[in-house]
């Protein structure tokens, strides 16, 4: 384990996680006072939005895939029924 005092002169602060249970969420708060910090926050916001958009697209894809499967089954049943009706019609035409 690194020495927590190491890097203190450069403004870096080490946070020991040895006492934080692995199953507990850890929140880290920080403040940035410059334009680079605002840009980073904007990028993080954009990444979160894209993550949510991707999750929504995945849900929509799953729903459309299921709908497509159902429609293919219905279409197959209609083709089968149409073929049976065609055969019945031909038999009637042949017997008249």
LOTI-538897 format. One record per atom (N, C-alpha, C, O, CB): x, y, z. Coordinates in Angstrom, 2 decimals, decimal comma. Glycine has a CB too. Example, Ala and Ser with C-alpha at 12.3 -4.5 7.8 and 13.67 -1.06 7.14 Angstrom:
px / py / pz
13,19 / -5,69 / 7,80
12,30 / -4,50 / 7,80
13,20 / -3,30 / 7,80
14,24 / -3,32 / 8,46
11,31 / -4,47 / 9,05
12,85 / -2,25 / 7,08
13,67 / -1,06 / 7,14
12,90 / 0,03 / 7,87
13,41 / 1,14 / 8,04
14,08 / -0,60 / 5,72
This chain:
px / py / pz
0,85 / -1,18 / 0,00
0,00 / 0,00 / 0,00
0,89 / 1,24 / 0,00
1,94 / 1,27 / 0,65
-0,96 / 0,00 / 1,22
0,45 / 2,27 / -0,75
1,27 / 3,47 / -0,85
1,12 / 4,31 / 0,41
0,12 / 4,22 / 1,12
0,88 / 4,29 / -2,08
2,15 / 5,12 / 0,67
2,14 / 6,00 / 1,83
1,18 / 7,16 / 1,56
1,36 / 7,87 / 0,57
3,57 / 6,53 / 2,14
0,15 / 7,37 / 2,43
-0,81 / 8,44 / 2,18
-0,19 / 9,83 / 2,19
-0,77 / 10,76 / 1,63
-1,89 / 8,38 / 3,21
0,96 / 9,98 / 2,79
1,61 / 11,30 / 2,81
2,34 / 11,59 / 1,52
2,67 / 12,74 / 1,24
2,57 / 11,39 / 3,98
2,61 / 10,53 / 0,72
3,35 / 10,69 / -0,52
2,53 / 11,53 / -1,49
1,33 / 11,30 / -1,63
3,70 / 9,31 / -1,14
3,15 / 12,47 / -2,15
2,47 / 13,30 / -3,12
1,78 / 14,51 / -2,51
1,14 / 15,27 / -3,23
1,46 / 12,49 / -3,86
1,88 / 14,72 / -1,22
1,21 / 15,83 / -0,57
1,75 / 17,17 / -1,05
1,00 / 18,14 / -1,17
1,37 / 15,73 / 0,94
3,04 / 17,24 / -1,33
3,64 / 18,50 / -1,76
3,13 / 18,95 / -3,11
3,12 / 20,15 / -3,39
5,13 / 18,37 / -1,81
2,69 / 18,03 / -3,96
2,24 / 18,39 / -5,29
0,75 / 18,72 / -5,33
0,21 / 18,99 / -6,41
2,54 / 17,28 / -6,27
0,08 / 18,70 / -4,19
-1,34 / 18,99 / -4,15
-2,20 / 17,75 / -4,32
-3,43 / 17,85 / -4,28
-1,68 / 19,99 / -5,22
-1,59 / 16,59 / -4,52
-2,35 / 15,35 / -4,67
-2,73 / 14,83 / -3,30
-1,94 / 14,94 / -2,36
-1,54 / 14,29 / -5,45
-3,90 / 14,29 / -3,18
-4,36 / 13,72 / -1,92
-4,75 / 12,28 / -2,14
-5,55 / 11,97 / -3,03
-5,55 / 14,52 / -1,35
-4,20 / 11,40 / -1,34
-4,52 / 9,98 / -1,43
-5,71 / 9,69 / -0,53
-5,77 / 10,18 / 0,60
-3,30 / 9,10 / -1,03
-6,64 / 8,92 / -1,01
-7,79 / 8,52 / -0,22
-7,68 / 7,02 / 0,00
-7,69 / 6,24 / -0,95
-9,14 / 8,90 / -0,93
-7,58 / 6,64 / 1,24
-7,48 / 5,22 / 1,55
-8,87 / 4,59 / 1,44
-9,84 / 5,11 / 1,98
-6,88 / 4,99 / 2,96
-8,94 / 3,47 / 0,74
-10,21 / 2,74 / 0,61
-10,17 / 1,44 / 1,40
-11,07 / 0,61 / 1,27
-10,52 / 2,46 / -0,87
-9,14 / 1,26 / 2,21
-8,99 / 0,01 / 2,95
-10,14 / -0,23 / 3,90
-10,48 / -1,38 / 4,17
-7,68 / 0,01 / 3,71
-10,75 / 0,82 / 4,42
-11,84 / 0,65 / 5,39
-13,22 / 0,73 / 4,74
-14,22 / 0,66 / 5,46
-11,73 / 1,70 / 6,47
-13,31 / 0,86 / 3,44
-14,60 / 0,94 / 2,76
-14,98 / -0,46 / 2,29
-14,27 / -1,05 / 1,49
-14,55 / 1,95 / 1,56
-16,10 / -1,00 / 2,78
-16,52 / -2,33 / 2,33
-16,76 / -2,35 / 0,82
-17,23 / -1,37 / 0,25
-17,81 / -2,77 / 3,07
-16,43 / -3,45 / 0,20
-16,52 / -3,56 / -1,26
-17,94 / -3,44 / -1,76
-18,15 / -3,02 / -2,90
-15,93 / -4,87 / -1,72
-18,93 / -3,78 / -0,96
-20,31 / -3,75 / -1,42
-20,99 / -2,41 / -1,17
-22,18 / -2,26 / -1,47
-21,10 / -4,83 / -0,75
-20,28 / -1,44 / -0,64
-20,85 / -0,12 / -0,36
-20,44 / 0,85 / -1,46
-19,28 / 0,91 / -1,85
-20,38 / 0,40 / 1,02
-21,42 / 1,64 / -1,98
-21,05 / 2,62 / -2,99
-20,23 / 3,75 / -2,38
-20,45 / 4,14 / -1,23
-22,30 / 3,19 / -3,67
-19,31 / 4,26 / -3,14
-18,46 / 5,36 / -2,68
-18,76 / 6,58 / -3,55
-18,71 / 6,49 / -4,77
-16,93 / 4,98 / -2,74
-19,07 / 7,69 / -2,93
-19,30 / 8,92 / -3,66
-18,10 / 9,84 / -3,45
-17,60 / 9,99 / -2,33
-20,63 / 9,62 / -3,21
-17,66 / 10,44 / -4,53
-16,53 / 11,35 / -4,46
-17,00 / 12,69 / -4,99
-17,49 / 12,79 / -6,11
-15,30 / 10,81 / -5,28
-16,85 / 13,71 / -4,19
-17,23 / 15,06 / -4,60
-15,96 / 15,88 / -4,81
-14,99 / 15,74 / -4,07
-18,17 / 15,74 / -3,54
-15,99 / 16,74 / -5,82
-14,86 / 17,61 / -6,07
-15,37 / 18,88 / -6,73
-16,47 / 18,91 / -7,28
-13,79 / 16,92 / -6,96
-14,58 / 19,91 / -6,66
-14,97 / 21,14 / -7,34
-13,85 / 21,56 / -8,28
-12,67 / 21,37 / -7,98
-15,29 / 22,27 / -6,31
-14,24 / 22,11 / -9,39
-13,29 / 22,58 / -10,38
-13,62 / 24,04 / -10,66
-14,78 / 24,40 / -10,86
-13,35 / 21,71 / -11,69
-12,59 / 24,87 / -10,67
-12,81 / 26,30 / -10,83
-12,33 / 26,84 / -12,16
-12,18 / 28,06 / -12,32
-12,14 / 27,02 / -9,71
-12,07 / 25,97 / -13,11
-11,55 / 26,49 / -14,37
-12,35 / 25,96 / -15,56
-13,21 / 25,10 / -15,39
-10,08 / 26,13 / -14,53
-12,06 / 26,47 / -16,72
-12,79 / 26,10 / -17,93
-12,62 / 24,63 / -18,25
-13,56 / 23,99 / -18,75
-12,32 / 26,95 / -19,11
-11,45 / 24,07 / -17,98
-11,23 / 22,64 / -18,24
-12,17 / 21,80 / -17,39
-12,68 / 20,78 / -17,85
-9,76 / 22,25 / -17,96
-12,40 / 22,24 / -16,17
-13,32 / 21,52 / -15,30
-14,74 / 21,57 / -15,82
-15,46 / 20,57 / -15,77
-13,27 / 22,10 / -13,89
-15,15 / 22,72 / -16,34
-16,50 / 22,83 / -16,90
-16,63 / 21,96 / -18,14
-17,68 / 21,36 / -18,38
-16,82 / 24,30 / -17,25
-15,57 / 21,90 / -18,92
-15,58 / 21,06 / -20,12
-15,70 / 19,59 / -19,72
-16,43 / 18,83 / -20,35
-14,31 / 21,28 / -20,97
-14,99 / 19,21 / -18,67
-15,06 / 17,83 / -18,19
-16,47 / 17,49 / -17,72
-16,99 / 16,42 / -18,01
-14,05 / 17,60 / -17,04
-17,08 / 18,41 / -16,99
-18,45 / 18,20 / -16,51
-19,40 / 18,07 / -17,70
-20,29 / 17,22 / -17,69
-18,90 / 19,35 / -15,57
-19,23 / 18,90 / -18,71
-20,08 / 18,83 / -19,90
-19,90 / 17,49 / -20,61
-20,88 / 16,89 / -21,07
-19,74 / 19,99 / -20,87
-18,67 / 17,01 / -20,69
-18,40 / 15,71 / -21,32
-19,03 / 14,58 / -20,52
-19,58 / 13,64 / -21,09
-16,89 / 15,49 / -21,48
-18,94 / 14,67 / -19,20
-19,55 / 13,64 / -18,36
-21,07 / 13,65 / -18,51
-21,69 / 12,59 / -18,59
-19,16 / 13,86 / -16,88
-21,66 / 14,83 / -18,57
-23,11 / 14,94 / -18,79
-23,50 / 14,33 / -20,13
-24,49 / 13,61 / -20,23
-23,55 / 16,41 / -18,73
-22,71 / 14,62 / -21,15
-22,98 / 14,09 / -22,49
-22,85 / 12,57 / -22,49
-23,66 / 11,87 / -23,10
-22,03 / 14,71 / -23,53
-21,83 / 12,05 / -21,82
-21,64 / 10,60 / -21,75
-22,82 / 9,93 / -21,04
-23,27 / 8,86 / -21,46
-20,32 / 10,26 / -21,02
-23,32 / 10,54 / -19,99
-24,47 / 10,00 / -19,27
-25,71 / 10,00 / -20,16
-26,48 / 9,05 / -20,17
-24,73 / 10,81 / -17,97
-25,90 / 11,09 / -20,92
-27,04 / 11,18 / -21,84
-26,93 / 10,09 / -22,91
-27,93 / 9,44 / -23,24
-27,11 / 12,58 / -22,49
-25,74 / 9,89 / -23,44
-25,55 / 8,87 / -24,47
-25,78 / 7,47 / -23,91
-26,31 / 6,60 / -24,59
-24,13 / 8,96 / -25,06
-25,39 / 7,27 / -22,65
-25,62 / 5,98 / -22,00
-27,12 / 5,72 / -21,87
-27,59 / 4,62 / -22,14
-24,94 / 5,95 / -20,60
-27,87 / 6,74 / -21,46
-29,32 / 6,61 / -21,34
-29,96 / 6,39 / -22,71
-30,87 / 5,58 / -22,85
-29,93 / 7,86 / -20,67
-29,48 / 7,12 / -23,73
-29,99 / 6,94 / -25,08
-29,73 / 5,52 / -25,57
-30,60 / 4,91 / -26,18
-29,35 / 7,96 / -26,04
-28,55 / 5,00 / -25,30
-28,21 / 3,64 / -25,72
-29,10 / 2,61 / -25,02
-29,53 / 1,64 / -25,64
-26,73 / 3,34 / -25,42
-29,37 / 2,83 / -23,75
-30,25 / 1,91 / -23,01
-31,66 / 1,95 / -23,60
-32,30 / 0,91 / -23,74
-30,28 / 2,27 / -21,51
-32,14 / 3,14 / -23,94
-33,48 / 3,27 / -24,54
-33,51 / 2,57 / -25,90
-34,47 / 1,86 / -26,21
-33,87 / 4,76 / -24,69
-32,47 / 2,76 / -26,70
-32,42 / 2,10 / -28,00
-32,39 / 0,58 / -27,85
-33,01 / -0,13 / -28,64
-31,19 / 2,56 / -28,79
-31,68 / 0,08 / -26,85
-31,64 / -1,37 / -26,62
-33,02 / -1,89 / -26,26
-33,43 / -2,95 / -26,75
-30,64 / -1,71 / -25,49
-33,75 / -1,16 / -25,41
-35,12 / -1,58 / -25,04
-36,03 / -1,57 / -26,27
-36,82 / -2,49 / -26,48
-35,70 / -0,65 / -23,94
-35,92 / -0,52 / -27,08
-36,75 / -0,43 / -28,28
-36,41 / -1,55 / -29,26
-37,30 / -2,11 / -29,90
-36,57 / 0,94 / -28,96
-35,13 / -1,87 / -29,39
-34,71 / -2,95 / -30,27
-35,32 / -4,27 / -29,82
-35,82 / -5,04 / -30,65
-33,17 / -3,06 / -30,31
-35,27 / -4,54 / -28,51
-35,86 / -5,78 / -27,99
-37,35 / -5,84 / -28,27
-37,86 / -6,88 / -28,68
-35,60 / -5,90 / -26,47
-38,05 / -4,72 / -28,06
-39,50 / -4,69 / -28,30
-39,80 / -4,90 / -29,79
-40,72 / -5,65 / -30,13
-40,10 / -3,34 / -27,83
-39,04 / -4,26 / -30,66
-39,26 / -4,41 / -32,10
-38,91 / -5,82 / -32,58
-39,56 / -6,35 / -33,47
-38,44 / -3,39 / -32,87
-37,89 / -6,42 / -31,99
-37,52 / -7,78 / -32,34
-38,66 / -8,74 / -31,99
-38,99 / -9,63 / -32,77
-36,23 / -8,20 / -31,61
-39,24 / -8,55 / -30,82
-40,38 / -9,39 / -30,40
-41,58 / -9,15 / -31,31
-42,25 / -10,11 / -31,71
-40,75 / -9,10 / -28,93
-41,86 / -7,90 / -31,64
-42,98 / -7,59 / -32,54
-42,75 / -8,22 / -33,91
-43,68 / -8,74 / -34,51
-43,17 / -6,07 / -32,67
-41,52 / -8,16 / -34,40
-41,18 / -8,75 / -35,69
-41,40 / -10,26 / -35,67
-41,92 / -10,83 / -36,63
-39,72 / -8,42 / -36,06
-41,01 / -10,90 / -34,58
-41,19 / -12,34 / -34,45
-42,68 / -12,69 / -34,49
-43,09 / -13,64 / -35,16
-40,54 / -12,86 / -33,14
-43,49 / -11,91 / -33,77
-44,93 / -12,14 / -33,73
-45,55 / -11,93 / -35,12
-46,40 / -12,72 / -35,54
-45,59 / -11,20 / -32,72
-45,12 / -10,88 / -35,82
-45,65 / -10,61 / -37,16
-45,25 / -11,70 / -38,16
-46,04 / -12,08 / -39,02
-45,16 / -9,25 / -37,65
-44,03 / -12,20 / -38,05
-43,60 / -13,29 / -38,93
-44,43 / -14,54 / -38,70
-44,80 / -15,23 / -39,66
-42,11 / -13,60 / -38,72
-44,73 / -14,84 / -37,45
-45,55 / -15,99 / -37,12
-46,96 / -15,81 / -37,70
-47,51 / -16,74 / -38,29
-45,62 / -16,19 / -35,60
-47,54 / -14,63 / -37,52
-48,88 / -14,34 / -38,05
-48,89 / -14,45 / -39,57
-49,82 / -15,01 / -40,15
-49,35 / -12,95 / -37,62
-47,86 / -13,92 / -40,21
-47,77 / -13,98 / -41,67
-47,67 / -15,42 / -42,14
-48,29 / -15,80 / -43,13
-46,57 / -13,17 / -42,18
-46,89 / -16,23 / -41,44
-46,74 / -17,64 / -41,78
-48,07 / -18,38 / -41,65
-48,41 / -19,20 / -42,50
-45,68 / -18,30 / -40,87
-48,82 / -18,07 / -40,60
-50,13 / -18,70 / -40,40
-51,10 / -18,28 / -41,50
-51,91 / -19,09 / -41,97
-50,69 / -18,34 / -39,03
-51,04 / -17,01 / -41,91
-51,90 / -16,53 / -42,99
-51,57 / -17,22 / -44,31
-52,47 / -17,59 / -45,06
-51,77 / -15,01 / -43,15
-50,29 / -17,40 / -44,61
-49,86 / -18,08 / -45,83
-50,38 / -19,52 / -45,82
-50,86 / -20,02 / -46,83
-48,31 / -18,05 / -45,98
-50,27 / -20,17 / -44,67
-50,74 / -21,55 / -44,54
-52,26 / -21,64 / -44,75
-52,75 / -22,52 / -45,45
-50,35 / -22,11 / -43,16
-52,98 / -20,72 / -44,13
-54,44 / -20,71 / -44,27
-54,84 / -20,41 / -45,72
-55,76 / -21,04 / -46,25
-55,07 / -19,68 / -43,32
-54,15 / -19,47 / -46,36
-54,44 / -19,14 / -47,74
-54,21 / -20,34 / -48,64
-55,00 / -20,59 / -49,56
-53,58 / -17,96 / -48,19
-53,15 / -21,08 / -48,41
-52,86 / -22,28 / -49,20
-53,97 / -23,32 / -49,05
-54,37 / -23,95 / -50,03
-51,50 / -22,87 / -48,80
-54,46 / -23,51 / -47,83
-55,55 / -24,46 / -47,59
-56,81 / -24,02 / -48,34
-57,50 / -24,84 / -48,94
-55,84 / -24,59 / -46,08
-57,10 / -22,71 / -48,29
-58,27 / -22,20 / -49,01
-58,12 / -22,36 / -50,52
-59,08 / -22,67 / -51,22
-58,51 / -20,73 / -48,67
-56,92 / -22,13 / -51,02
-56,66 / -22,29 / -52,45
-56,91 / -23,73 / -52,89
-57,51 / -23,98 / -53,93
-55,21 / -21,87 / -52,79
-56,44 / -24,68 / -52,07
-56,63 / -26,11 / -52,38
-58,12 / -26,45 / -52,36
-58,61 / -27,17 / -53,24
-55,85 / -27,00 / -51,37
-58,84 / -25,94 / -51,35
-60,28 / -26,20 / -51,28
-61,00 / -25,62 / -52,50
-61,88 / -26,26 / -53,07
-60,87 / -25,60 / -49,99
-60,61 / -24,42 / -52,91
-61,22 / -23,77 / -54,06
-60,97 / -24,60 / -55,32
-61,87 / -24,79 / -56,14
-60,67 / -22,32 / -54,22
-59,72 / -25,08 / -55,49
-59,39 / -25,88 / -56,68
-60,20 / -27,18 / -56,69
-60,64 / -27,62 / -57,75
-57,88 / -26,18 / -56,73
-60,39 / -27,79 / -55,53
-61,18 / -29,03 / -55,45
-62,62 / -28,76 / -55,87
-63,21 / -29,55 / -56,60
-61,14 / -29,62 / -54,02
-63,18 / -27,65 / -55,43
-64,55 / -27,28 / -55,78
-64,67 / -27,04 / -57,29
-65,63 / -27,45 / -57,93
-65,00 / -26,03 / -54,99
-63,66 / -26,36 / -57,82
-63,69 / -26,07 / -59,27
-63,59 / -27,37 / -60,08
-64,21 / -27,50 / -61,14
-62,53 / -25,11 / -59,65
-62,81 / -28,31 / -59,56
-62,63 / -29,58 / -60,25
-63,87 / -30,46 / -60,18
-64,11 / -31,24 / -61,10
-61,46 / -30,32 / -59,68
-64,65 / -30,35 / -59,10
-65,83 / -31,21 / -58,93
-67,07 / -30,62 / -59,56
-68,11 / -31,28 / -59,59
-66,08 / -31,46 / -57,46
-67,00 / -29,38 / -60,08
-68,20 / -28,81 / -60,67
-68,30 / -29,06 / -62,15
-69,26 / -28,64 / -62,79
-68,26 / -27,34 / -60,42
